[in-house]
């Protein structure tokens, strides 16, 4: 028997651990597969894991990791978990799956987008992430970011709306 779940993890996240809560007294009787599919039919298995025997038959959570799997920015992939209950379903019990992940800011480009935020600036990586994701176009004519200028509530509203993907329903 297979249990499938699709993960809704944002682009730019790093998947650290996958934990599966099981009770089994049969070695390698259950397994985990973690893979992705894309809309063009692409497929890649990212992880296969067999659960160890749990003496006494009690529930225990086993973790696969650290994984370090980066969820790419191109949102054409669906990440799927498959928990397989195979050899002895009378001696195996499946509880739940937990996925541990964290968000990261992508590495900045070698060439700065704005003249007033050079590569050595302490906020360079973060300003470049905002620019490449379309959250900011800079200030004035767009050649600068104006990192030391005050921010108005109106400008903050634009930043937050773009960053959170807010929109009015049609």
C-alpha positions, 0 to 999 in steps of 0.5 A, spaced: 500 500 500 502 506 498 500 513 501 502 519 497 502 527 499 504 533 495 508 538 498 506 545 498 513 548 500 515 555 497 521 556 492 527 558 495 526 553 501 531 548 503 528 541 505 532 539 511 529 533 514 523 528 512 520 524 518 516 518 518 512 516 524 511 508 524 510 502 528 513 496 525 517 490 527 519 487 520 525 490 518 525 494 511 518 493 511 516 500 510 520 505 505 519 512 503 521 515 496 521 523 495 521 525 488 519 531 483 515 531 477 514 537 472 509 539 467 513 536 462 513 529 464 520 530 468 521 525 474 527 525 479 527 520 485 531 525 490 531 520 496 529 513 498 529 510 505 527 504 509 525 504 516 528 500 521 525 495 525 522 498 532 523 493 537 517 492 542 512 495 536 511 502 538 511 508 534 517 512 533 519 517 528 525 516 523 528 522 520 532 522 513 537 527 513 540 532 513 538 533 506 539 540 503 534 539 497 533 546 495 526 548 492 528 551 485 525 558 483 521 555 477 515 553 480 514 548 474 515 542 479 511 538 484 514 535 490 511 528 492 512 523 498 510 516 497 510 512 504 510 504 502 507 499 506 509 493 503 511 486 506 507 485 512 501 490 513 499 486 519 506 488 523 506 495 520 503 501 522 503 508 519 502 514 523 504 521 519 510 525 515 513 531 517 517 535 513 523 540 516 525 546 512 527 553 512 527 559 507 534 562 504 536 568 500 539 566 494 546 568 492 547 575 489 549 576 482 556 578 481 554 585 478 550 590 482 543 592 479 544 599 483 549 603 483 549 605 490 549 598 493 555 595 491 557 588 492 561 589 498 555 593 501 552 589 508 545 589 504 547 587 497 545 580 497 538 582 500 537 588 495 539 584 489 534 578 492 528 584 492 530 586 485 530 580 482 524 577 484 520 584 482 519 587 489 523 593 487 525 597 481 529 602 485 528 609 486 528 615 482 530 613 475 532 606 477 539 606 477 539 607 485 536 603 491 537 609 496 538 604 501 539 610 507 533 614 504 526 613 509 521 609 507 514 611 506 508 607 508 506 607 501 512 605 499 512 599 504 505 597 501 508 596 494 514 592 497 509 588 502 504 587 496 509 584 491 513 580 496 506 577 499 503 576 492 497 580 494 491 581 489 484 583 488 480 577 486 477 578 479 
